[in-house]
Every structure is written in structure tokens, then in C-alpha cells.
Amino acid sequence: MRQHVKAVLGVVRRRRTISRYLDAHDARKLHLGAGENVLPGWLNTDLHDYGRRDLAYLDVRKRFPLPDESFDVVFSEHMLEHLTYAEGQHCLRECRRVLRSGGRVRIATPSLERLARLYDGGGLQERYVRWAVETLAPELEAPLPGAVVNNFFRSWGHHFIYDPQTLRHALEAAGFVDVAEGAVGELEGHLTEEPELNRYETIVLEARRP
């Protein structure tokens, strides 16, 4: 009974949060999977509330509780890889639905291509391997690219890791156009303690709703 009441109150609170945001902003920006990187002026949403009152509950695997063509920008960071490819396509189609014509989506996600380049060696790649093994506790505690790649696919609830070509295809299949790669750091808050490693690990693609 308590869980039911809590769920109902959560839905009511979410509706009020969304309604207040839409009423207060003409230029509307939606942040999916915000976690603790809450952005001022955005409707920050997440599957978990992390004990914060400034996050609205939103499950990207379901229809967004938002009106059609109501936002100018949608942003997600290190979230899409936690979905299966089919769930990711649903999420991207929902992003397109809630964006106004000409609105833009910005997706930051780990790069499968960069993980593969760990095998090339080099100072930054070797530093990333050491950091990943020491910090992320893979199954094999040895500074080897194989340990990092296997761990990346099996840890943190990851389901599908994109390379730039696959993410471009996913965005275009969801109805977006003008897909282009962006620079990491404009909005991203992932690995703030290791910005160089975040730039190595992460790709950003932006696209427009026609």
C-alpha cells in the first residue's frame, strides 16, 4: 500500500514539475539521464532520483510524458549505452517526437571505436587502460586492453556500445538529419575528474529534426 501511494505521489509530483517547467520556459531543453549532472534551465530527468528534488522521473524505454513538438533541444550523456539497440531506437524516436521542427538532439556515449584503438597502444591509450583497471574493478585485474573491453561490455548495465557510424545510422533511422560530430565538454559532466580520459572515451553526435 505504501509503495502504491509513493508511486502515485511520484507521478503527481512529476506532472507538476513538467507543467511548471513548460509554463516557465519558452526555449525548452530536455536532459535525459541527468544523474547528478543537473543543468540549470533544463528539464532534468532520470530513472532514479538520487535523493534530489530537481530530477523528474522519466523512463526512456517508455513514451515520454511530454507533449509533441514541445522542446528545442534534447541531450543525453552516457545513457544510450544502457539500452538495447531496440530500446535506443524507441528513445531516439521519442526525442524526435517531442522536438520542435528544427530542434536538435545531442547524444554523448562511449565509443566502441575508441575502445578498439586501445590495442594500438600509445601514451593516452595506456593511461586509459591503467585508469580503467585500477578504478573500475574489472574481472581481470591486469592492465590489458582485453580486460577493459570485456569489462566495458559487461559492467554498469551496458547493453549496446556505439561507434560513430552506428550512432549516425541510429539517428537517421529515427528520422533525424544533418548528423554531425561535436566536441566533448559543452554540456557533458561525465568523468569531470579525468577530462582527458572522458574526451578519449566519449563521442558526441548532434542531429536535427526536419
C-alpha positions as CSV (number, residue, x, y, z in Angstrom):
1,M,0.0,0.0,0.0
2,R,2.8,2.4,0.9
3,Q,4.6,1.7,-2.3
4,H,1.4,2.4,-4.3
5,V,0.9,5.7,-2.5
6,K,4.5,6.6,-3.1
7,A,4.2,5.8,-6.8
8,V,1.0,7.9,-7.2
9,L,2.6,10.8,-5.4
10,G,5.7,10.5,-7.6
11,V,3.5,10.7,-10.7
12,V,1.7,13.7,-9.4
13,R,5.0,15.4,-8.5
14,R,6.4,14.7,-11.9
15,R,3.3,16.1,-13.7
16,R,3.7,19.3,-11.6
17,T,7.4,19.6,-12.3
18,I,6.9,19.2,-16.0
19,S,4.0,21.6,-16.1
20,R,5.9,24.2,-14.2
21,Y,8.9,23.9,-16.5
22,L,6.8,24.1,-19.7
23,D,4.9,27.2,-18.3
24,A,8.1,28.9,-17.3
25,H,10.3,28.4,-20.4
26,D,9.8,29.4,-24.0
27,A,13.1,27.9,-25.0
28,R,12.8,24.4,-23.7
29,K,15.6,21.9,-23.1
30,L,15.2,18.3,-22.0
31,H,18.0,16.4,-20.3
32,L,17.7,12.6,-20.3
33,G,19.5,10.5,-17.7
34,A,20.8,13.6,-15.9
35,G,22.0,11.7,-12.8
36,E,23.9,14.3,-10.7
37,N,24.8,16.5,-13.7
38,V,21.7,18.7,-13.2
39,L,21.8,21.6,-15.7
40,P,20.3,25.0,-14.9
41,G,17.4,25.9,-17.2
42,W,16.8,22.4,-18.3
43,L,14.1,19.8,-17.5
44,N,16.4,17.3,-15.9
45,T,15.1,13.8,-15.8
46,D,16.3,10.3,-14.8
47,L,15.2,6.8,-14.0
48,H,16.4,7.4,-10.4
49,D,16.0,10.5,-8.2
50,Y,19.4,10.2,-6.4
51,G,17.7,11.8,-3.5
52,R,17.2,15.1,-5.5
53,R,14.1,17.1,-5.8
54,D,15.3,18.7,-9.0
55,L,15.0,15.5,-11.1
56,A,11.8,14.4,-12.7
57,Y,11.3,10.6,-13.1
58,L,11.4,9.5,-16.8
59,D,11.9,6.0,-18.2
60,V,13.2,6.5,-21.7
61,R,12.1,2.9,-22.6
62,K,8.5,4.2,-22.5
63,R,6.6,7.0,-24.1
64,F,7.9,10.3,-22.7
65,P,5.2,12.1,-20.6
66,L,5.7,15.2,-22.7
67,P,3.7,16.9,-25.5
68,D,4.6,16.5,-29.2
69,E,6.9,19.2,-30.6
70,S,7.4,20.9,-27.2
71,F,11.2,21.1,-26.9
72,D,14.1,22.8,-28.7
73,V,17.0,20.7,-27.5
74,V,17.3,17.1,-26.1
75,F,20.6,16.0,-24.5
76,S,21.7,12.7,-23.1
77,E,25.1,11.7,-21.8
78,H,26.4,8.1,-21.1
79,M,22.8,6.9,-21.1
80,L,22.1,5.4,-24.5
81,E,24.5,2.5,-24.0
82,H,22.4,1.3,-21.1
83,L,19.6,0.4,-23.5
84,T,19.4,-2.4,-26.0
85,Y,19.5,-1.2,-29.6
86,A,15.7,-1.5,-30.0
87,E,15.2,0.5,-26.7
88,G,17.6,3.1,-28.0
89,Q,15.7,3.4,-31.2
90,H,12.5,3.9,-29.2
91,C,14.2,6.6,-27.1
92,L,15.5,8.4,-30.2
93,R,12.1,8.3,-31.9
94,E,10.6,9.8,-28.7
95,C,13.3,12.5,-28.8
96,R,12.2,13.3,-32.3
97,R,8.5,13.4,-31.3
98,V,9.0,15.9,-28.5
99,L,11.3,18.2,-30.5
100,R,10.0,21.1,-32.5
101,S,10.8,21.3,-36.2
102,G,14.5,22.4,-36.4
103,G,15.1,21.2,-32.8
104,R,18.4,19.4,-32.1
105,V,19.4,16.3,-30.2
106,R,22.8,15.8,-28.7
107,I,24.0,12.3,-27.7
108,A,27.2,11.6,-25.8
109,T,28.1,8.0,-25.4
110,P,31.2,5.8,-25.1
111,S,32.9,4.9,-28.4
112,L,33.4,1.3,-29.5
113,E,35.9,2.6,-32.0
114,R,38.0,4.2,-29.2
115,L,37.9,1.0,-27.2
116,A,39.2,-0.9,-30.2
117,R,42.1,1.6,-30.5
118,L,43.3,0.7,-27.1
119,Y,45.1,-2.2,-28.9
120,D,47.1,0.4,-30.9
121,G,49.0,1.4,-27.8
122,G,50.3,4.9,-27.1
123,G,50.6,7.1,-24.1
124,L,46.9,8.1,-23.7
125,Q,45.6,4.7,-24.5
126,E,47.9,3.1,-22.0
127,R,46.9,5.6,-19.4
128,Y,43.3,4.9,-20.1
129,V,43.8,1.1,-19.7
130,R,45.6,1.6,-16.4
131,W,43.0,4.0,-15.1
132,A,40.1,1.7,-16.1
133,V,41.7,-1.4,-14.5
134,E,42.6,0.5,-11.3
135,T,39.3,2.4,-11.0
136,L,36.6,0.2,-12.4
137,A,37.5,-3.2,-10.9
138,P,37.2,-5.4,-14.0
139,E,37.0,-9.2,-13.7
140,L,40.7,-9.4,-14.8
141,E,42.9,-7.1,-12.8
142,A,45.6,-6.7,-15.3
143,P,46.5,-3.5,-17.4
144,L,45.4,-5.1,-20.7
145,P,43.0,-3.8,-23.4
146,G,41.1,-7.1,-23.3
147,A,40.3,-6.6,-19.6
148,V,39.0,-3.1,-20.3
149,V,36.9,-4.0,-23.4
150,N,35.3,-7.1,-21.7
151,N,34.5,-5.1,-18.6
152,F,33.0,-2.3,-20.7
153,F,30.5,-4.6,-22.3
154,R,29.6,-6.5,-19.1
155,S,29.5,-3.8,-16.4
156,W,27.3,-0.9,-15.3
157,G,24.3,-2.2,-17.1
158,H,25.7,-1.6,-20.5
159,H,23.8,-3.2,-23.4
160,F,24.9,-1.7,-26.7
161,I,28.1,0.3,-27.3
162,Y,28.1,2.5,-30.4
163,D,30.7,3.6,-32.8
164,P,30.2,6.9,-34.8
165,Q,28.9,5.0,-37.8
166,T,26.3,3.0,-35.9
167,L,25.1,6.0,-33.9
168,R,24.7,8.0,-37.1
169,H,22.7,5.2,-38.6
170,A,20.5,5.0,-35.4
171,L,19.8,8.8,-35.5
172,E,19.0,8.7,-39.2
173,A,16.8,5.7,-38.8
174,A,14.9,7.6,-36.1
175,G,14.2,10.4,-38.5
176,F,17.0,12.9,-37.8
177,V,19.0,14.7,-40.4
178,D,22.2,16.7,-40.6
179,V,24.1,14.4,-38.2
180,A,27.5,15.8,-37.2
181,E,30.1,15.0,-34.7
182,G,30.5,17.5,-31.8
183,A,33.2,18.3,-29.3
184,V,33.0,16.7,-25.8
185,G,32.7,19.2,-23.0
186,E,30.0,21.7,-24.0
187,L,27.4,20.1,-21.7
188,E,29.0,16.9,-20.5
189,G,29.7,16.2,-16.9
190,H,30.9,12.6,-17.1
191,L,34.4,11.9,-15.5
192,T,34.9,15.5,-14.6
193,E,37.9,14.4,-12.5
194,E,39.5,12.9,-15.7
195,P,38.5,15.2,-18.6
196,E,41.2,14.0,-20.9
197,L,40.1,10.4,-20.5
198,N,36.5,11.4,-20.9
199,R,37.4,13.0,-24.2
200,Y,39.1,9.9,-25.3
201,E,36.3,7.6,-24.3
202,T,33.3,9.6,-25.4
203,I,31.8,10.6,-28.8
204,V,29.2,13.3,-29.3
205,L,26.8,13.3,-32.3
206,E,24.3,16.1,-32.9
207,A,21.3,15.9,-35.3
208,R,18.3,18.0,-36.3
209,R,14.6,17.2,-36.5
210,P,13.5,18.3,-40.0
